[in-house]
Amino acid sequence: MKSDRITLRSWRDSDAETLYKYASDEEVGTRAGWQPHRSVEESLSIIKTVFNNPTTWAIELNETGEAIGAIGYGPSCDCSLPAWEGEPTVGYWVAKPFWGMGICTEALQMIIDYVKKNTEISSLISGHFIDNAASGRVMEKCGFIATGDICYDQTLYMGEDKPIRVLRLELQ
Ligand SMILES: CC(C)(COP(=O)(O)OP(=O)(O)OC[C@H]1O[C@@H](n2cnc3c(N)ncnc32)[C@H](O)[C@@H]1OP(=O)(O)O)[C@@H](O)C(=O)NCCC(=O)NCCS
């Protein structure tokens, strides 16, 4: 998937150093509930495991070819979101130097268009820590609506007792 500015593509082992550069930033992962990466080796391992599936993409900046973030969707069964039967969860992050440029909104809209065109999925769910309003704004700009639910997920890094605001996008 490609726009003038970004391309969503599979992660490559050769992205490991760039991934470490951006995902070791304390301010990125902690907002999303994952631990900052501690070494290039750990980043490579995440590329080979967590990112190694057909619905997780690197957000590549066309101008530089760098992977500056990740976006994807997958089964909701192992998280605390109040998902409907078979409803996937969406997740994303963008490297800090690129925040506030509309990149995540553009990437999320590309995912939504992909899901509509290529799948039978009828809705997507996601959530954000309530002190991470920027993430909620990204979803709202793409049409997600707050369900009114607040959930907690103690399996998330630094997530203990942190309220999560739940949003959903109905596609059909
Ligand atoms: C959340 C995140 C993905 C947003 O990426 P981004 O590319 O900067 O997002 P966009 O530029 O497309 O949109 C951000 C929106 O949030 C708004 N925003 C930024 N900081 C905000 C704040 N503190 N309060 C309210 N809105 C805020 C921006 O103004 C913008 O909205 P606008 O276009 O209406 O002005 C990025 O900050 C990030 O990766 N954060 C760390 C990881 C994370 O939080 N992942 C999501 C976990 S649920």
Ligand as a Chemical Component Dictionary entry (heavy atoms), coordinates in Angstrom:
data_LIG
# 
_chem_comp.id                   LIG 
_chem_comp.type                 NON-POLYMER 
_chem_comp.pdbx_formal_charge   0 
_chem_comp.three_letter_code    LIG 
# 
loop_
_chem_comp_atom.comp_id 
_chem_comp_atom.atom_id 
_chem_comp_atom.alt_atom_id 
_chem_comp_atom.type_symbol 
_chem_comp_atom.charge 
_chem_comp_atom.model_Cartn_x 
_chem_comp_atom.model_Cartn_y 
_chem_comp_atom.model_Cartn_z 
_chem_comp_atom.pdbx_ordinal 
LIG C1  C1  C 0 -0.217 8.286  18.817 1  
LIG C2  C2  C 0 0.691  8.388  17.590 2  
LIG C3  C3  C 0 0.666  7.067  16.852 3  
LIG C4  C4  C 0 0.189  9.509  16.687 4  
LIG O1  O1  O 0 0.975  9.514  15.501 5  
LIG P1  P1  P 0 1.054  10.828 14.582 6  
LIG O2  O2  O 0 1.599  10.415 13.263 7  
LIG O3  O3  O 0 1.753  11.896 15.337 8  
LIG O4  O4  O 0 -0.501 11.172 14.471 9  
LIG P2  P2  P 0 -1.190 12.248 13.506 10 
LIG O5  O5  O 0 -0.214 13.355 13.233 11 
LIG O6  O6  O 0 -1.780 11.543 12.361 12 
LIG O7  O7  O 0 -2.387 12.795 14.412 13 
LIG C5  C5  C 0 -2.160 13.168 15.761 14 
LIG C6  C6  C 0 -3.342 13.979 16.257 15 
LIG O8  O8  O 0 -3.289 14.041 17.680 16 
LIG C7  C7  C 0 -3.292 15.401 18.084 17 
LIG N1  N1  N 0 -2.548 15.476 19.327 18 
LIG C8  C8  C 0 -1.224 15.399 19.518 19 
LIG N2  N2  N 0 -0.937 15.513 20.827 20 
LIG C9  C9  C 0 -2.122 15.640 21.468 21 
LIG C10 C10 C 0 -2.502 15.788 22.827 22 
LIG N3  N3  N 0 -1.594 15.818 23.813 23 
LIG N4  N4  N 0 -3.815 15.905 23.121 24 
LIG C11 C11 C 0 -4.750 15.880 22.151 25 
LIG N5  N5  N 0 -4.457 15.719 20.822 26 
LIG C12 C12 C 0 -3.155 15.607 20.510 27 
LIG C13 C13 C 0 -2.647 16.127 16.934 28 
LIG O9  O9  O 0 -2.944 17.522 16.991 29 
LIG C14 C14 C 0 -3.315 15.417 15.756 30 
LIG O10 O10 O 0 -4.665 15.800 15.596 31 
LIG P3  P3  P 0 -5.120 16.952 14.533 32 
LIG O11 O11 O 0 -4.707 16.480 13.175 33 
LIG O12 O12 O 0 -6.594 17.028 14.718 34 
LIG O13 O13 O 0 -4.401 18.208 14.927 35 
LIG C15 C15 C 0 2.163  8.723  18.015 36 
LIG O14 O14 O 0 2.145  9.845  18.850 37 
LIG C16 C16 C 0 2.827  7.561  18.737 38 
LIG O15 O15 O 0 3.382  6.682  18.115 39 
LIG N6  N6  N 0 2.775  7.566  20.072 40 
LIG C17 C17 C 0 3.417  6.524  20.881 41 
LIG C18 C18 C 0 2.824  5.119  20.628 42 
LIG C19 C19 C 0 1.327  5.130  20.754 43 
LIG O16 O16 O 0 0.752  5.919  21.504 44 
LIG N7  N7  N 0 0.667  4.230  20.006 45 
LIG C20 C20 C 0 -0.770 4.081  20.114 46 
LIG C21 C21 C 0 -1.117 3.265  21.306 47 
LIG S1  S1  S 0 -2.883 3.158  21.572 48 
# 
loop_
_chem_comp_bond.comp_id 
_chem_comp_bond.atom_id_1 
_chem_comp_bond.atom_id_2 
_chem_comp_bond.value_order 
_chem_comp_bond.pdbx_ordinal 
LIG C1  C2  SING 1  
LIG C2  C3  SING 2  
LIG C2  C4  SING 3  
LIG C2  C15 SING 4  
LIG C4  O1  SING 5  
LIG O1  P1  SING 6  
LIG P1  O2  DOUB 7  
LIG P1  O3  SING 8  
LIG P1  O4  SING 9  
LIG O4  P2  SING 10 
LIG P2  O5  DOUB 11 
LIG P2  O6  SING 12 
LIG P2  O7  SING 13 
LIG O7  C5  SING 14 
LIG C5  C6  SING 15 
LIG C6  O8  SING 16 
LIG C6  C14 SING 17 
LIG O8  C7  SING 18 
LIG C7  N1  SING 19 
LIG C7  C13 SING 20 
LIG N1  C8  SING 21 
LIG N1  C12 SING 22 
LIG C8  N2  DOUB 23 
LIG N2  C9  SING 24 
LIG C9  C10 SING 25 
LIG C9  C12 DOUB 26 
LIG C10 N3  SING 27 
LIG C10 N4  DOUB 28 
LIG N4  C11 SING 29 
LIG C11 N5  DOUB 30 
LIG N5  C12 SING 31 
LIG C13 O9  SING 32 
LIG C13 C14 SING 33 
LIG C14 O10 SING 34 
LIG O10 P3  SING 35 
LIG P3  O11 DOUB 36 
LIG P3  O12 SING 37 
LIG P3  O13 SING 38 
LIG C15 O14 SING 39 
LIG C15 C16 SING 40 
LIG C16 O15 DOUB 41 
LIG C16 N6  SING 42 
LIG N6  C17 SING 43 
LIG C17 C18 SING 44 
LIG C18 C19 SING 45 
LIG C19 O16 DOUB 46 
LIG C19 N7  SING 47 
LIG N7  C20 SING 48 
LIG C20 C21 SING 49 
LIG C21 S1  SING 50 
# 
